[in-house]
Amino acid sequence: MSSQEKILVRVRSALAHLPNVSEKKMFGKLAFMVNNKLCIAVGKEEIMCRIDPSLHDSSITKKGCKPVVMRGKEMKGYVYINNLYLLKENEVEYWIDLCLEINKKIAKQLLP
């Protein structure tokens, strides 16, 4: 089983208890949408995580983590983590937890 497949299994398992999760091909990765918002995307060599923008600068100092850059602009709150740094289950869980935290905040902001 490849590292991507192992990570997919971990992500699916971690999100299985949530009511509104869907999978969608996006950015050349398999994206997991929670509450219709991008949460995490798993690719062959890296995952992309949507995290709280206030954690962005400290997160990109971690090994294997780098900012997402689109059209020359660093996207605060979006990071890539190389799959080689996600071999231990708790490392994947750490990033999933960060993704779910911001997802909850976004969902609360959207409520009337």
MOSUL-V449261 format. One record per backbone hydrogen bond with DSSP energy under -1.0 kcal/mol. NH is the residue of the N-H (numbers start at 1). CO is the residue of the C=O. If there is no record, write none. Layout:
<<NH:CO> <NH:CO>>
This chain:
<<6:2> <7:3> <8:4> <9:5> <10:6> <11:7> <12:8> <13:9> <14:10> <15:11> <18:15> <22:33> <24:31> <26:29> <29:26> <30:42> <31:24> <32:40> <33:22> <34:37> <35:20> <37:34> <39:32> <40:32> <41:48> <42:30> <43:46> <47:81> <48:41> <49:79> <50:39> <51:77> <55:52> <59:55> <60:56> <62:59> <65:62> <66:80> <68:78> <70:73> <73:70> <75:68> <76:74> <78:75> <79:49> <80:66> <81:47> <82:64> <83:45> <85:82> <86:83> <91:88> <92:88> <93:89> <94:90> <95:91> <96:92> <97:93> <98:94> <99:95> <100:96> <101:97> <102:98> <103:99> <104:100> <105:101> <106:102> <107:103> <108:104> <109:105> <110:106>>
